[in-house]
Amino acid sequence: MKPPLRITGRSSSHFTRLVRVFAQELGVTCEFAPVYDLASLDARDYAGNPALKLPVLSIGTATVFGAENICRVLAEAAPQPRRIVWPEDVRDLRARNAQELVWHAMQAQVQLAFGMQVAKLPADSVYFVKAAAGLRNALAWLDQRLSAVIDALPPRDLSVLEVSLFCLLEHLAFRVTVPLAPYAHLAAFAHEFGQRASAQSTTYRFDVPPGG
Ligand SMILES: N[C@@H](CCC(=O)N[C@@H](CS)C(=O)NCC(=O)O)C(=O)O
């Protein structure tokens, strides 16, 4: 018998949502184990990830670190093969740059949200001011080129680029670090992708510990 799959993460985390959307789109059933305390320094609270990062996929005693790695393992576990566009399948240079900027923006969002909202560090530090400027620039770049980027993707059921972009955009609305209002094309994309059942069943929320 195959061991159960378990995702350790947070319902409020965009990297976690990326893998949960993949799991649902691929028809792979996973248990979910929330991490309540992001300040914990105990790797056991992160399913053994020594980097103290989320999400983590556990398969019996095996563990997989990192959202993209996890998506690949989920695709291998899918009951039906699906056409997935992975970053290396993208040939168009704008679409390649778009993926790089989405990964960058997701990390910048972690830096800003964890640094300012969780750790309560001063927002006027150049560390955050520069991260916010780079994030706004990346969003403006993506907004201007979105239609060409999407058109350049090969035929597919699912792409890492679209799911990661969707999870980023909804997270920017959930934990506001920079305003999303200037980016109308991105907003339209998020609205359309958000109609999927996988998107609607993974909306962001803060996990509440039992009895909390
Ligand atoms: N490269 C990692 C990045 C994951 C990441 O940054 N996760 C955030 C949650 S969205 C996290 O662990 N934050 C806690 C921290 O940075 O200490 C991946 O692809 O999974």
The ligand as a Gaussian input file, in Angstrom:
#p B3LYP/6-31G(d) Opt

LIG

0 1
 N       12.083000      28.129000      -1.904000
 C       11.022000      27.798000      -0.976000
 C       10.510000      29.085000      -0.362000
 C        9.428000      28.856000       0.629000
 C        9.112000      30.049000       1.515000
 O        9.760000      31.106000       1.505000
 N        8.080000      29.828000       2.332000
 C        7.666000      30.810000       3.297000
 C        6.168000      30.723000       3.528000
 S        5.266000      31.332000       2.132000
 C        8.339000      30.538000       4.622000
 O        8.771000      29.432000       4.881000
 N        8.440000      31.565000       5.447000
 C        9.024000      31.475000       6.730000
 C       10.372000      32.090000       6.796000
 O       10.825000      32.674000       5.793000
 O       10.989000      31.988000       7.854000
 C        9.943000      26.999000      -1.697000
 O        9.927000      27.012000      -2.945000
 O        9.128000      26.330000      -1.065000

